[in-house]
Amino acid sequence: MRQILQTLVILLTLSISSLNAQTYNAYYNTVVSNVSSSNILTDLTAFENFGVKDVGSTALGNAQNWIKTRYQNLGYTNIVEQPFSYGGNTTNNIIITKTGSVYPNTYLIIDAHYDTINGTGTNDNGSGTVLIMELARLLKNVNTEYSIKFIHFSGEEDGLIGSNYYVNNTVIPDNLDISLVFNIDEVGGVNGLINNTIVCENDQDNTPSSNNAASAASTTIMANCFGFYSNLNTEISYAYSSDYVPFENNGEIITGLYEKNETPHAHTSSDTLANMDVNYLFEVTKGALGTALEFAVALNTLDVTTFNSKSDISFYPNPSTGKFNIKLKDSITENLEIVVLDVLGKIVYKAKINSQTETIDLSFLNSGIYLATLKNDKTRVTKKIVIQ
C-alpha cells in the first residue's frame, strides 16, 4: 500500500512541477537580499565559542539553549525540545514550526545537526546551524502556503541518532505529511580555496527507490534556485551519511546541500572559523533561502489582491454532485490554477484554468466539504464547496 501511495505522491510532484514552470521570482530575491553576512559571522563565532558539543557535554546543552532562545527572540512560539537518551546521556532535538496559510498540515522540513565531535565543529555543522537560523529569521513574517519545520538534530555524529529518533517517534506514529526534507550539512567551504560550487544532493538509493524520481525533480529545482539567487555554480550528486537518511529510508522525498571543496578539518580540533570561507556560506545561505521560498511557496501579500467574488467569479452549482462550473471575468485567467483540499488540508485536485468558463469534475471525490482555491501570482480566492 505504501508503495502505491508513494507512486501517487511522485506523480503528483512531477505534475505540479510541470504545471508551475520555475522562473526567477523578484519577490523571492527581495527576501534573499536581506541575508546578513554579519549575522552569519556573529553566529558562527558564538557557535565556536561554546566548545566541543558532543552528547552529554555542557557545551551541547549551552548550544541547545542558545538555539531555543534565538527562535524565541525571533517570535516563534511553537518550539519543541524532544529529549532522547543513548550512551548514558540525554540530549534534545529542537523542532520549530511555522504554520502555512494554505496547507497547514503539510510540512517542508529544513534540518541540520548541531552536535559536534572532536572539536568545535564550526563548519561541521555550525555552518548548517547558523544557515537555518538565518532562514528562520527571514521567513518569520513571510506568508508561505506550506508549513515549515526548522529542525536542529542532536546525535548526528554518533550515527544519526536524533533524526532516527524523530522519524521513529514522530514522523511514523503521527503519520506526518512531509512534502520534502531539505538537509544542510557542512556548507562552510575551505579557507584559501576557490569555493564557487555547491553540491546539491538527491536520492539515488534503491531501498526504497520509489522516492528517487521526486527527489531528483526537487534537487533540480534547488539547483535552479541557486542560479537565480546566489553566485554559486551547482553540481548534482548523491545523498549519504547525514540526517536525511532516516527520512529517505521511510520513503520521504529528500534533498540536501554539501560543500564542493570538502574540508580536511571535519571531526578535528582545527574545524574552526579560521579554516572556513564565510563569504561562501553567505552565498549558500542566499541560495538555500531562495530554495526554501520556492518549496514552501511564499506569497507576497502586498501584491496579492483577492477576487470580488460577486462580480469577478461565479462558482456553481454549490452544492453539487461533483461537477462545478467556473465563470471568470476577462483578463484574470493568466497563469490561473485551481487547487482543491480536503478537510485535512490534503491536495485532492489541481489543474490549470485556461478560459473564462470551465467545468471541473470532482465526482471522484467522496461526499463532503472541500476548499477550492483559485490563484495566480497576484490574485486568489478560496471558496468552500460541498459535494453531495
C-alpha positions in Angstrom: 0.0 0.0 0.0 2.8 2.4 0.9 4.4 1.7 -2.5 1.2 2.7 -4.2 0.9 5.8 -2.2 4.5 6.8 -2.8 4.0 6.3 -6.6 1.0 8.7 -6.4 3.0 11.2 -4.5 5.7 11.2 -7.1 3.2 11.5 -10.0 1.6 14.5 -8.1 5.0 16.1 -7.5 6.0 15.8 -11.1 2.6 17.0 -12.4 2.8 20.0 -10.1 6.3 20.8 -11.4 5.0 20.7 -15.0 2.1 23.0 -14.1 4.4 25.5 -12.4 7.4 26.2 -14.7 10.1 27.5 -12.4 11.2 31.1 -13.0 13.1 33.8 -11.3 10.9 35.5 -8.7 11.6 39.2 -7.9 9.8 39.0 -4.5 12.0 36.0 -3.5 15.1 37.9 -4.5 13.9 40.8 -2.3 13.8 38.5 0.7 17.1 36.9 -0.2 18.8 40.3 -0.4 18.3 40.7 3.3 20.6 37.8 4.2 23.1 39.2 6.6 26.8 38.3 6.4 27.4 39.9 9.8 24.7 37.8 11.3 26.3 34.7 9.9 29.8 35.7 11.2 28.4 36.6 14.7 26.5 33.3 14.9 29.5 31.2 13.8 31.7 32.9 16.4 29.1 32.2 19.1 28.8 28.5 18.0 32.5 28.1 18.0 32.9 29.6 21.5 30.6 27.0 23.0 33.4 24.5 22.5 33.2 20.8 21.7 29.5 20.0 21.6 29.4 16.2 21.9 26.4 14.5 23.5 26.4 14.8 27.3 28.5 17.9 27.4 27.7 21.2 28.9 28.8 22.8 25.6 26.0 21.0 23.8 23.4 22.0 26.4 24.5 25.6 26.1 24.2 25.5 22.3 20.8 24.0 22.7 19.6 26.8 24.9 21.2 29.4 22.6 19.3 28.0 19.6 16.0 27.9 21.5 16.4 31.4 22.8 17.2 32.6 19.3 13.9 31.3 18.0 12.0 32.8 21.0 13.6 36.2 20.3 12.5 35.9 16.6 8.9 35.5 17.8 8.4 31.8 17.2 6.2 30.1 19.8 5.8 26.5 18.5 9.2 25.3 19.8 9.6 21.7 21.0 12.6 20.2 22.7 12.5 16.5 22.0 14.6 14.5 24.5 16.2 11.2 23.8 18.9 9.1 25.5 21.8 6.9 24.4 25.2 6.1 25.8 24.0 7.1 29.3 23.3 10.7 28.2 20.2 12.6 27.4 20.1 15.3 24.6 17.4 17.1 22.6 16.3 17.6 19.0 14.9 21.1 18.7 11.8 21.5 16.4 10.4 24.8 15.5 7.2 25.0 13.4 6.0 27.9 11.2 2.4 27.3 10.1 1.5 27.6 6.4 -1.6 29.5 5.3 -2.9 27.1 2.7 -1.6 23.6 3.6 -1.0 23.9 7.4 -0.7 20.1 7.8 1.9 19.5 5.1 5.5 20.3 6.1 8.7 21.3 4.4 11.4 20.2 6.8 14.7 22.1 6.8 17.2 20.4 9.1 20.8 20.5 10.3 22.6 18.9 13.2 24.2 21.0 16.0 26.3 18.4 17.8 30.0 18.1 17.0 32.8 15.6 17.6 36.5 16.1 18.5 36.3 19.8 18.1 34.0 22.9 17.9 32.6 21.8 14.6 32.3 25.3 13.3 31.9 24.0 9.7 30.5 20.6 10.6 27.9 21.6 11.4 27.9 25.2 12.7 27.6 26.2 9.1 24.2 24.4 8.7 23.0 25.5 12.2 23.5 29.2 11.6 22.2 29.0 8.0 18.9 27.6 9.2 18.6 30.3 11.9 19.2 33.0 9.3 16.5 31.4 7.1 14.1 31.3 10.1 14.8 35.0 10.8 13.9 36.0 7.2 11.0 33.6 6.8 9.3 34.5 10.1 6.9 37.1 8.6 6.7 35.7 5.1 3.4 34.1 4.2 4.1 30.5 3.0 1.4 28.2 1.7 3.1 25.1 3.2 4.2 24.8 6.9 7.9 24.7 7.7 9.6 22.8 10.4 13.1 24.0 11.2 14.8 21.1 13.0 18.1 21.1 14.8 19.1 17.5 15.3 21.4 16.2 18.0 23.4 12.9 17.9 24.2 13.0 14.2 27.9 12.5 14.7 27.2 9.3 16.7 25.2 7.7 13.9 22.1 9.8 13.1 20.7 9.1 16.5 18.5 12.2 16.7 17.0 12.0 13.2 16.3 8.3 13.6 14.5 9.1 16.9 12.4 11.8 15.3 11.4 9.6 12.4 10.5 6.6 14.6 8.8 8.6 17.4 7.2 11.5 15.5 7.0 11.0 11.7 5.8 7.4 11.7 3.4 7.4 14.7 2.0 10.8 13.8 1.8 9.9 10.1 3.4 13.3 9.4 2.7 14.7 6.0 6.1 15.8 4.7 6.4 17.5 1.3 10.2 17.5 1.3 13.2 17.1 3.6 15.9 19.7 3.0 19.1 18.8 4.8 22.0 21.2 5.4 25.4 19.7 6.4 28.9 21.1 6.2 28.5 24.1 3.8 31.2 26.4 5.1 33.9 25.9 2.4 37.7 25.8 2.9 39.7 28.9 3.5 42.3 29.6 0.8 40.4 27.6 -1.9 38.1 28.9 -4.7 34.7 28.0 -3.2 32.3 28.7 -6.1 30.3 25.5 -6.3 27.7 23.9 -4.0 26.8 20.2 -4.2 23.0 19.5 -4.5 22.3 16.0 -3.3 19.5 13.8 -4.4 18.2 10.3 -3.5 19.8 7.5 -5.6 19.3 4.7 -3.1 17.4 1.6 -4.1 15.9 0.9 -0.7 13.3 2.2 -1.5 13.7 3.5 -5.0 10.1 4.8 -5.2 11.1 8.3 -3.9 14.1 8.8 -6.2 12.3 10.5 -9.1 10.6 13.1 -6.9 14.0 13.7 -5.1 15.7 14.3 -8.4 13.0 16.7 -9.5 13.3 18.6 -6.2 17.1 18.7 -6.4 16.9 20.1 -9.9 14.6 22.9 -8.7 17.1 23.6 -5.9 19.9 23.9 -8.4 17.9 26.3 -10.4 17.2 28.4 -7.3 20.9 28.7 -6.6 21.3 30.0 -10.2 18.6 32.6 -9.5 19.5 33.8 -6.0 23.3 33.2 -5.5 26.5 33.5 -7.5 27.4 29.8 -6.9 27.7 27.0 -9.5 25.9 23.8 -8.8 26.8 20.1 -9.0 24.3 17.3 -8.6 25.5 14.3 -6.5 24.1 11.6 -4.3 22.9 11.8 -0.7 24.6 9.9 2.0 25.5 9.7 5.8 23.5 12.7 7.1 20.2 13.4 8.8 18.0 12.9 5.7 18.9 9.2 5.6 16.2 8.1 8.2 13.6 10.1 6.2 14.8 8.6 3.0 14.6 5.1 4.4 11.0 5.9 5.4 10.1 6.7 1.9 10.1 10.5 2.2 11.3 12.8 -0.6 14.7 14.3 0.3 17.3 16.8 -1.0 20.4 18.4 0.6 23.4 20.6 0.4 27.1 19.9 0.9 30.2 21.9 0.2 32.1 21.1 -3.1 35.6 21.5 -1.5 35.3 19.1 1.3 37.1 20.4 4.4 40.0 18.3 5.7 39.3 19.7 9.2 36.0 17.9 9.9 36.0 16.0 13.2 39.2 17.6 14.3 40.2 20.4 16.6 41.0 22.5 13.5 37.4 22.7 12.4 37.3 26.4 13.2 36.1 29.7 11.8 39.7 30.5 10.6 39.6 27.5 8.3 36.3 28.3 6.7 35.1 30.7 3.9 32.4 32.8 5.4 31.6 34.5 2.2 30.9 31.1 0.6 28.5 30.3 3.5 26.8 33.7 2.8 26.2 32.7 -0.8 25.0 29.2 0.2 22.5 30.8 2.6 21.2 33.0 -0.2 20.6 30.1 -2.4 19.1 28.0 0.4 16.7 30.8 1.2 15.6 31.1 -2.4 15.1 27.4 -2.4 13.0 27.4 0.8 10.8 30.2 -0.6 10.2 28.1 -3.7 9.5 24.9 -1.9 7.2 26.5 0.8 5.5 28.6 -1.9 6.0 32.1 -0.4 3.4 34.7 -1.1 4.0 38.4 -1.5 0.9 39.6 0.4 1.4 43.2 -0.6 1.0 42.3 -4.2 -1.9 39.8 -3.8 -5.4 41.1 -4.5 -8.5 39.0 -3.9 -11.3 38.4 -6.4 -14.5 40.2 -5.8 -16.5 37.0 -5.5 -19.8 38.5 -6.7 -18.6 40.3 -9.8 -15.4 38.6 -10.7 -16.1 34.9 -10.3 -19.0 32.5 -10.3 -18.7 29.0 -8.9 -21.8 27.0 -9.4 -23.8 24.9 -8.6 -22.7 24.7 -5.0 -23.5 22.2 -3.5 -23.3 19.8 -6.5 -22.8 16.2 -7.2 -19.2 16.8 -8.2 -19.4 18.9 -11.4 -18.7 22.6 -10.8 -18.8 25.5 -13.4 -16.3 28.3 -13.1 -17.0 31.6 -14.8 -14.5 34.4 -14.6 -14.4 38.0 -15.8 -12.0 38.8 -18.6 -8.3 39.3 -18.0 -7.8 37.3 -14.8 -7.1 33.8 -16.2 -3.4 34.3 -16.9 -1.4 31.6 -15.1 -4.5 30.7 -13.1 -4.9 27.4 -11.4 -7.3 25.7 -9.1 -6.3 23.7 -6.0 -8.8 21.7 -4.0 -8.1 20.5 -0.5 -10.0 18.1 1.8 -10.7 18.9 5.4 -7.3 17.6 6.5 -5.5 20.0 4.2 -4.5 17.4 1.6 -4.4 18.3 -2.1 -7.0 16.2 -3.9 -7.2 18.0 -7.2 -5.1 20.6 -9.1 -5.4 21.9 -12.6 -4.9 24.9 -14.8 -7.8 27.2 -15.7 -7.3 28.4 -19.3 -10.6 30.1 -20.2 -13.2 32.4 -18.7 -15.7 29.5 -18.5 -14.7 26.0 -17.5 -16.2 22.9 -15.8 -14.3 20.8 -13.4 -15.3 17.3 -12.5 -14.8 16.3 -8.8 -17.3 13.4 -8.8 -14.5 11.0 -8.0 -14.3 12.6 -4.5 -16.3 11.4 -1.5 -19.3 13.5 -0.4 -18.2 16.2 2.0 -16.9 19.8 2.4 -13.7 20.9 0.5 -11.8 24.2 0.0 -11.2 25.3 -3.6 -8.6 28.0 -4.2 -8.3 29.8 -7.5 -4.9 31.6 -7.7 -2.2 33.1 -9.8 0.7 35.4 -8.9 -1.5 38.3 -7.9 -5.0 37.1 -7.3 -6.6 34.4 -5.2 -9.9 33.4 -3.7 -10.8 30.4 -1.5 -14.3 29.1 -1.5 -15.9 26.3 0.5 -17.6 23.8 -1.8 -19.9 20.9 -1.0 -20.1 17.6 -2.8 -23.4 15.8 -2.1 
